[in-house]
Amino acid sequence: MASTTPPFVLSLSHTRFTIPKHHTQRLTDCRLSFPSMSSFHRRSDLFPPSRSKFRRRSKGSIPSAYITGPASDPIFADNDPKIDDSSSPGENVQPSNAISWGLLWSLLGQHKLRLAASILTLVSCTTCTLSMPILSGRFFEVLIGVRPEPLWKLLSKVGVLYALEPVFTVIFVVNMTTIWEKVMSNLRAQIFQRVLIQKVEFFDRYKVGELTALLTSDLGSLKDIVSENISRDRGFRALSEVIGTICILFTLSPQLAPLLGLLMLSVSVLVAVYKRSTVPVFKAHGMAQASIADCVTETFSAIRTVRSFGGEKRQMSMFRSQVLAFQTSGIKLGAFKSLNESLTRTAVYISLMALYCLGGSKVKAGELSIGTVASFIGYTFTLTFAVQGLVNTFGDLRGAFAATERINSVLCGVEVDEALAYGLQRDINRKEVNDKNFELFFVNGSDGNNQSLNMHYMSALKSTSNLDTLVWSGDVCLEDVHFSYPLRPDVQILNGLNLTLKCGTVTALVGPSGAGKSTIVQLLARFYEPTRGRITVAGEDVRTFDKSEWARVVSIVNQEPVLFSVSVGENIAYGLPDDYVSKEDIIKAAKAANAHDFIISLPQGYDTLVGERGGLLSGGQRQRVAIARALLKNAPMLILDEATSALDAASERLVQDALNHLMKGRTTLVIAHRLSTVQNAHQIALCSDGKIAELGTHFELLGKKGQYASLVGIQRLAFE
Ligand SMILES: Nc1ncnc2c1ncn2[C@@H]1O[C@H](COP(=O)(O)OP(=O)(O)OP(=O)(O)O)[C@@H](O)[C@H]1O
């Protein structure tokens, strides 16, 4: 389909941009962080739109289109996921846990050598520790002359143990810390990725603060389970000491050991029963903490609104109640913890008393040597600390389990956006990708924890058509589209909507507030999928393309473009987040977006930081940076959702100029309340009651004297 310049587009034929002949490797060196301007390199191509160059995947690369059902000429890799034709995406998907034992094992499995070293050193330092009471007993026996061993020999053995124990401890702690830090980094990356690939409705459901808490405090308590439990009296060491001590006690005195063993068993049962009752307290504490984070995030992200309404006192009072709730749950938690410790101590004191009474009488009766009782006393103390430490560890474990359950309940898996996850996983798996950027997201032996979810998405691959080509050359059609938002399934927003966005032309979408215009944008952007009907491009259902591929062919500029808190240049370069972008290309894009002049007048030019969400720039400046970003992206389809409505007349003119440039030759959908701004569009669609009620050019619709004509009349009156 031929591309035509809309009549209202200012002629910019004098502006021409060179198209670099070569294509640089896409994704070869993915730039996930934002390098400074000086490190930007050449990108593959640049605006203006040219259908002769398609910078995306070359033929023969990984296929990107799939359909369910039989395929005439399927081109797919053996390891592409398939489902039988009867099941649709999402059907029969078993919720899978974000954190599972399997995943933890795979992550730990990457550190086999270190694990082996840890186990060896754990056994060694426990052996040292547990040998000491035996030597102490012998020491007393040597002193009172019942043991014929030279004192210097005994002392040198003690000296060697004292020297070795700290060395083994250091090796054990260093190895355990290293393993767990690495495992946690992997896990954090996995969870981040898992959140990132959720469907958009997931983000409608959960607040940013809740999601932040998952990745910070909840994963933090999982991290603490090892970092806080590698000291002598905690965790594995405590466990090995308890087991070792009980074994030694049985060897030393089969008569005394059962009593102490029984006492230990009682302690464990008591503690276990007690701990079961504390799970809700841990959960409540975690949730109270998440609420605080939530309140803080909400307050500071809306600080201007808070200021403008004088809402400080209200926010303070909200914060106060969250903090008090956290405090109450913390105190309750503390009480449970301390009670737990006291219980342990009391039980161990009882065992010591039992030892004094029983052991003492056996020594008097000549059935037990004094050295053995002395060793027993030493072991009872070892047990005291070890059992106490174990109970603390169980407490931490409870917290970690509660946190894991929270993470798993939020990320239960059924809301994963498979069309996104699948494409992303394949991009990451591609050989060209710089592995260093993604190594944290890999788990040995599997593609992370999303593999099974993706197995339900697609069946057979139909074509490898270049999506870029399709969008540059074909119409985009909404066919009998029905839609209701997942969080409000009863409210039908679109009701059999049909609309064709002709290739290379401008379609304006107008209509009363709440009619569903922005919803159409969200569907075109594939933030949501239609509940019935379909969206096609050049006749192909868009659902047959993975979403990351789709994202590359659609640019959206809306009323409130979001900038990242990096430099202006880096924000523009975000148009091609996977590519290196040269400074010249950025400047070229900025010039075309009427942004260059204001950018160079900023203190550090293109390196000037724009502040959080671009707050250090004016609305018009933000808008032009967003347009430059879209120009750099050079996507064949463009969506302008009220892109100029928040601007004053001067800014609007500059932005409109830039937009006209951007729209040239692209399939464009413009949403505007001010009808004067869209009257030159190739076609105007009036959306009402979830359908397109009227369609035609400005004059055709005026001639119909329908809803559009009356809207124009109302706006004209308002203007006059
Ligand atoms: N994420 C969401 N979840 C549930 N309902 C939503 C969501 N977003 C929008 N809606 C609802 O969908 C309906 C259509 O909203 P939409 O934003 O598409 O209208 P619009 O025509 O763009 O309105 P306006 O011109 O005022 O921007 C509204 O009733 C709105 O409340």
The ligand as an SDF file (V2000), in Angstrom:
LIG
                    3D

 31 33  0  0  0  0  0  0  0  0999 V2000
   -7.1220   -0.7350   33.5940 N   0  0  0  0  0  0  0  0  0  0  0  0
   -8.4590   -0.6390   33.6200 C   0  0  0  0  0  0  0  0  0  0  0  0
   -9.1700   -1.5480   34.3260 N   0  0  0  0  0  0  0  0  0  0  0  0
  -10.5100   -1.4900   34.3520 C   0  0  0  0  0  0  0  0  0  0  0  0
  -11.2500   -0.5670   33.6800 N   0  0  0  0  0  0  0  0  0  0  0  0
  -10.5950    0.3620   32.9650 C   0  0  0  0  0  0  0  0  0  0  0  0
   -9.1770    0.3830   32.8890 C   0  0  0  0  0  0  0  0  0  0  0  0
   -8.8010    1.4050   32.0930 N   0  0  0  0  0  0  0  0  0  0  0  0
   -9.9450    2.0100   31.6720 C   0  0  0  0  0  0  0  0  0  0  0  0
  -11.0110    1.3750   32.1980 N   0  0  0  0  0  0  0  0  0  0  0  0
  -12.4080    1.7100   31.9270 C   0  0  0  0  0  0  0  0  0  0  0  0
  -12.6490    1.5380   30.5600 O   0  0  0  0  0  0  0  0  0  0  0  0
  -13.5600    2.5140   30.0750 C   0  0  0  0  0  0  0  0  0  0  0  0
  -13.0080    3.1630   28.8160 C   0  0  0  0  0  0  0  0  0  0  0  0
  -11.8630    3.8840   29.1900 O   0  0  0  0  0  0  0  0  0  0  0  0
  -10.9070    4.5740   28.1220 P   0  0  0  0  0  0  0  0  0  0  0  0
   -9.7710    5.1320   28.8790 O   0  0  0  0  0  0  0  0  0  0  0  0
  -10.6260    3.6270   27.0350 O   0  0  0  0  0  0  0  0  0  0  0  0
  -11.8490    5.7270   27.5640 O   0  0  0  0  0  0  0  0  0  0  0  0
  -11.4720    6.9520   26.6450 P   0  0  0  0  0  0  0  0  0  0  0  0
  -12.4450    6.9650   25.5430 O   0  0  0  0  0  0  0  0  0  0  0  0
  -10.0450    6.9080   26.2690 O   0  0  0  0  0  0  0  0  0  0  0  0
  -11.7370    8.1270   27.6520 O   0  0  0  0  0  0  0  0  0  0  0  0
  -11.0120    9.5530   27.7220 P   0  0  0  0  0  0  0  0  0  0  0  0
  -11.3510   10.2580   26.4480 O   0  0  0  0  0  0  0  0  0  0  0  0
  -11.6530   10.1830   28.8930 O   0  0  0  0  0  0  0  0  0  0  0  0
   -9.5520    9.3000   27.9030 O   0  0  0  0  0  0  0  0  0  0  0  0
  -13.7970    3.4910   31.2060 C   0  0  0  0  0  0  0  0  0  0  0  0
  -15.0660    3.2160   31.7530 O   0  0  0  0  0  0  0  0  0  0  0  0
  -12.7070    3.1570   32.2240 C   0  0  0  0  0  0  0  0  0  0  0  0
  -13.1740    3.3200   33.5390 O   0  0  0  0  0  0  0  0  0  0  0  0
  1  2  1  0
  2  3  1  0
  2  7  2  0
  3  4  2  0
  4  5  1  0
  5  6  2  0
  6  7  1  0
  6 10  1  0
  7  8  1  0
  8  9  2  0
  9 10  1  0
 10 11  1  0
 11 12  1  0
 11 30  1  0
 12 13  1  0
 13 14  1  0
 13 28  1  0
 14 15  1  0
 15 16  1  0
 16 17  2  0
 16 18  1  0
 16 19  1  0
 19 20  1  0
 20 21  2  0
 20 22  1  0
 20 23  1  0
 23 24  1  0
 24 25  2  0
 24 26  1  0
 24 27  1  0
 28 29  1  0
 28 30  1  0
 30 31  1  0
M  END
$$$$
